[in-house]
């Protein structure tokens, strides 16, 4: 939230400075403008400059919004891939004897539960090291897959498929965690503030005898720009629960489906293997 507020403050301050500078320039030009210089020609130059600045600012905001939405979509895709891969690990246990299969299913369920809770909290906190409890359960699942018997080709292929799915889930989790922190360089925000400053000043200069109209136009454009900046800031941080947020819906839905498909399995609460420490 602080990122959005800081960006809004920067836009408001820049716009206010632009208005003040525009008024000062307008007074200066009214005193020093040559009387024989055509006013319409000057207005035309100002209109061209205003169109250029507003066009560049609009394109820049559009591109930033596009890239921030891509960050959000990538995080959502990673969450879905992680959930689907862990479901594959769980269901690959069907090809093995009861004892090792039940152990793998139980460990997979505990890992999925930790992902849906602890790992999500770590992502919301911007902890790029991930969650310790989730990492511990992932290590348990890996060992459970390695201990699966492979007495025939079917079991060997199922074990390989389970390990491949587990590795894919690990990769998707790391990608999701890395998506929790995304910051634009400071220079980008400075350019946006500069654009708002120049735009406000040019509007004041373009409408010298219509001050109220100029303020209405500047206010409307500022409000719209703040909305776009707020949206791109929210999309760029997809785990902050601010406006839009990636939720563990996919993995929670997978757990519900698996419990309905395998009601005879152990669905009791899972033990904690490690305490989470923000890194």
N, C-alpha and C positions, 0 to 999 in steps of 0.2 A: 504493500500500500504506500510506503514511503516513497518508492520510486515514482509512482503515478503523481503523488502530491508535489514532489520536487519538480517534476516536468511541467505540471500545471502552473506552479509558481513562476518558473522560468518564462513560460509563455506570457503570463499576465504582466510580469515586470518588463519583458521585452516589448510587448505591445504598448504599455504605458509610456515607456521611454520613446518609442517610435512616434506616438501621438505628440509628446512634448517637443521632440525635435522637429516634427512636421510643422507644428504651430510656430516655433521660433524661425524656421526657414521661411515660412509663409510671410511672417512679418518682415523679415530681412529682404525678401525678394520684392515685396510691395513697396519698399522704400528705395531699392536700388535698381529695380527693373527699368530698362530703357523705355521711354514712353512710345517710341515709334516701333517697338518690337511687337509683332502680331501676337495677341493673346491666344488665339486658336492654335497657332503653331506650337506654342509652349504646352498647351493642354494636350495636343496630340502626342508630343514626346513623353509626357507624363503617363498618358494612357498606355503607350507602348511599353514603357518601363514597368508599369503596374501589371500588365498582362504577362510580361516575361517573368517577373518575380513570383506572381501567383501560380503561373504554370509550372515553374521549377519546383516550388514548394508543394504543389499538389502531386506532382509526379513522385517526389521524394517520399511524401507521406504514404502514397499508394504502394510504393515498393517496400517500405518498411513494414506496412501492415501485411503485405503478402508474405514476406519472409517470417514475420512473427507467427502468422497463421500456420506456416509450414512447420515451425518448431512445435506448435501445439499438435498438429496432425501426426508428426513423427513420434511424439511422446505417446499419443493415443495408439498408434500402430504398434509401438514397442510393447505397450501394456497388453494388447490383444495377442501378440505373438508369444509373449511370456506365458499367458494363461493357456493358450492352445498347446504349447510345447509341454507344459507340466501335466496337462490332461493326457497327452500322448504317453508320457512316462508312466502315469498311473495305469492306463489301459493296456500297456505292453506287459504288465504283470500277469495278464490272463494266460500267457503262454508258458507259465512256470508252475511248479508244484505249490501247494497251498502255503506252506510255511514261509518260504522266501517271498512269495507273491504278496501275502498279507502284510509282511514287514515293509516291503517297498511301497505298498498302497498307503499304509499308515504314515510312513515317513514323508511321502509325497503330499499327503493331506496337511501335515503339520507345516511343511514348507510353504504350501499355498496359503495357509492361514497367516503365517508370518509375513508373507509378501503383501497380503491384503491389509495388514495392520501396521506392523513395525516398519516394513520397507517403505510404505506410503508416508508414514510420519517422518522418516528420514529424508525422503524426497521433498516433503513440504518444508522441512527445515533447511533445505539446500545442502544437506550433508553428502558430499560426493564420495565419501568412503562407504556409503551404504549402511546397512543395519547389521549389527553383530549377531543377533539371534537368527536372522534370515541366513546369514553366511554360515552359521553353525549347522542349521538344518540342511542347507545345500550340501555341506560336506557329508552329512549323514546319508542323504539320498545318493550321493555319488558312490559311497562305500556299499550301499545296499544294491546298487546296480552292478558293481564290480563283483559282488558275491553271488550273483545269480548263476545257476548252473547252465552250462552250455553243452549238454550231452549229445545234441543232434543239431542239424542244420537250422531247424525252425527256432530252437532256443538261442542259437548263436546269432541268427539274424534279428531276433526280438531283443536280445541284449544290446546289440549294436544300435538298433533303432532307438532303444530307450536312452542309451548314452548320447546319441546324436541329438535327440530331443532335449535332453538335459542341458547339453552344451548350448543349444539354441536358446533355451530359456535363460541361461546365464548371460549370454550375449545381449539378449533383449532387455534383461534387467539392468545391465550396465548402461545400455543406450538410454533407457528410461531415466535412470538416475542422473546421467550427464545432461539430459534435457531439462532438469529441474533448475539449472542455473544458466541463464543466458543474458548477457549484458551488451548493450550497444556501446561503442566507444564514445567517450565524452564529447569528442569533436562533432559527432552526429547531432547530439542534442544542442550543441552550440550553434550549429548551422541552422537548425530549426528555429531556435530563438532569434538568430540573425534574420532569418526570413520573415518572422512575425514582426520584428522591429522595422525592417525596410518596408514591408507591406503597409503597416499602419501609417508610417510617415508619408508614403506615396498617396495613400487615400486622402489624407488631410490636404496635401498639396493639390490633388486633382479636383477637390471640391471646396475651393476657397470660400465661396459664399453660401455653402450648405453644410454648416458645421454639424448640425443634428443628424442629417442624413449620413454624413461620414462616420459619426460615432455609432449609428445603428449598423452600418455595414461592417465596421471593424468589430463590433461586439458579436455580430452574427458569425463572422468568419472565425473569430477567436473561440467562440463556443464550439463550433464544428471542429476546429483544429484540436481543441482540448479533448473532444470526444474521440477523435481518431488516435491521438497520442495515448489516451487512457486505454483504448481497445488494444492497440499494439503492445502496450506494456503488460496487459493482462494475458494476452495470447503468448507472449514471450516467456512468461513464468507460469507454466501450465499446472503447477502443483500448489499454488498459493491460496486456493479457495477464494480468489478475488474475481468476481464476475464470471469467468469461465475457468474450469478446473478439470483435470483428468482424474476421474474417480476409479477405484478398483472394481468397477462394475463387471468387467469381463471375468476376472478371477473369482469374484464372489458368485457370479452366475454359474461358472464351471463347477464350483464346489456344490452348489445346490443340485445341479444336474447329476453329478457323480453320486451324491448321497441318495438321490432318487433311483439311480441305476444299480447301486451296490449298497442296499440298506443293511445287509448282513455284516458289513465291515465295521471296524471300530471307529466311531465318530465322536468319541469323548474328547475332552479338552486336552490340549497338548502342553507338554512341559516347556519351560523356558530353558534354553541351553546357554544363553549368554545375555548379558544386560547391554542395552544400547547406550553407546557413548557417542555424542555428536563430534565428528571429526572436521 
